[in-house]
């Protein structure tokens, strides 16, 4: 693996996920209420947490003590 691919920011995936989730809001920014923003935020947090827990459990089953 080259050095350029090893130094990827761990927040890059979160930033891309956030931008993807907020793209529909940017398209119709005049018609967005606060409940929609809270819903998108809660969904994004739940997605990231479930992925983190899933990967940590999955990785934990692969590591031999």
trRosetta pair geometry for C-beta under 8 A, 3 or more apart (Angstrom, degrees):
i j d omega theta_ij theta_ji phi_ij phi_ji
1 5 5.4 -108 -177 78 98 120
1 6 5.7 111 125 -59 119 97
2 5 5.3 88 62 11 81 98
2 6 7.2 -148 98 -8 42 92
3 6 5.6 -59 -147 36 37 114
3 7 6.5 21 162 -12 69 112
4 7 6.6 -69 -150 38 26 101
5 8 6.5 -11 -169 -33 45 109
8 12 5.8 -76 173 17 95 146
9 12 4.5 117 73 -35 91 96
10 13 7.4 -44 -180 22 46 100
10 14 7.9 35 135 -2 64 110
11 14 5.1 -58 -158 44 59 115
11 15 5.8 63 144 -27 82 102
12 15 5.7 -55 -148 35 30 112
12 16 6.4 28 155 -16 65 106
13 16 5.8 -54 -146 38 32 109
13 17 6.2 33 154 -19 65 107
14 17 5.7 -53 -145 38 31 112
14 18 6.2 32 155 -20 65 107
14 48 6.6 40 -114 -115 97 137
15 18 5.7 -54 -146 36 30 111
15 19 6.3 28 156 -17 64 107
16 19 5.8 -55 -145 38 30 110
16 20 6.3 31 155 -19 64 107
17 20 5.8 -56 -147 37 29 111
17 21 6.3 26 156 -17 64 109
17 44 6.6 138 137 -148 108 103
17 47 7.3 -162 -176 102 138 132
17 48 7.1 142 103 -75 160 102
18 21 5.8 -57 -146 38 29 109
18 22 6.2 13 160 -7 65 114
18 44 6.4 65 -100 -158 68 151
19 22 6.1 -65 -141 46 27 102
19 23 6.6 53 154 -53 62 90
20 23 5.9 -29 -153 -8 31 118
21 40 5.5 143 159 -174 111 108
21 43 7.4 176 -146 90 134 110
21 44 5.2 -62 -45 -82 178 118
22 25 5.0 -55 -164 40 65 118
22 26 6.2 68 140 -27 84 99
22 40 6.9 109 -86 153 65 149
23 26 5.7 -54 -149 31 35 111
23 27 6.8 37 154 -24 65 102
24 27 5.6 -51 -153 28 38 115
24 28 7.1 -14 165 24 68 98
25 28 7.1 -86 -152 60 29 71
25 29 6.4 65 154 -95 68 67
25 32 5.2 52 -148 -97 91 153
25 36 7.2 156 -103 128 108 120
25 37 7.1 77 -123 -92 149 80
25 40 6.9 -71 -45 -27 131 168
26 29 5.8 1 -142 -59 33 106
28 31 4.8 -36 158 43 107 107
28 32 6.5 131 105 -46 82 90
29 32 6.0 -46 -149 6 38 120
32 36 5.3 -115 -159 71 81 138
32 37 6.5 81 160 -49 116 95
33 36 5.5 104 60 4 67 101
33 37 7.7 -134 104 -1 40 90
34 37 5.7 -57 -153 37 40 111
34 38 6.2 38 152 -18 71 106
35 38 5.7 -54 -145 39 33 111
35 39 6.2 37 154 -22 65 106
36 39 5.6 -54 -148 35 30 114
36 40 6.5 29 155 -16 64 104
37 40 5.9 -52 -147 37 31 109
37 41 6.3 31 154 -18 64 108
38 41 5.7 -57 -147 39 31 113
38 42 6.2 29 156 -18 66 107
39 42 5.9 -54 -143 37 29 108
39 43 6.2 28 157 -17 63 109
40 43 5.8 -58 -148 39 29 112
40 44 6.2 30 156 -21 65 108
41 44 5.7 -55 -146 35 29 111
41 45 6.4 27 156 -17 64 106
42 45 5.8 -54 -147 37 31 110
42 46 6.3 31 155 -18 64 108
43 46 5.7 -56 -146 37 30 110
43 47 6.3 32 155 -21 65 106
44 47 5.7 -54 -148 34 30 113
44 48 6.4 25 157 -15 65 107
45 48 6.0 -57 -146 38 30 107
45 49 6.1 27 158 -16 66 110
46 49 5.9 -57 -143 40 28 109
46 50 6.2 25 160 -18 65 109
47 50 6.1 -59 -147 37 26 106
47 51 6.4 23 157 -16 63 109
48 51 5.9 -57 -149 38 29 110
48 52 6.3 29 155 -20 65 108
49 52 5.7 -55 -146 37 31 111
49 53 6.3 26 157 -15 66 107
50 53 5.9 -54 -143 40 31 108
50 54 6.0 33 157 -20 65 110
51 54 5.7 -57 -143 39 28 112
51 55 6.1 22 162 -14 65 109
52 55 6.2 -58 -143 40 25 104
52 56 6.2 21 159 -16 62 111
53 56 5.9 -59 -145 39 28 108
53 57 6.3 24 158 -16 65 108
54 57 6.0 -58 -147 38 27 106
54 58 6.0 23 157 -15 64 112
55 58 5.5 -56 -140 43 31 112
55 59 5.9 30 160 -18 67 107
56 59 5.9 -51 -139 39 29 108
56 60 6.2 35 155 -25 61 108
57 60 5.6 -55 -148 34 29 116
57 61 6.9 29 154 -21 62 101
58 61 6.1 -55 -156 29 32 108
58 62 7.1 24 150 -16 62 107
59 62 5.7 -61 -156 34 40 111
59 63 6.6 34 154 -22 72 105
60 63 6.2 -52 -143 30 34 107
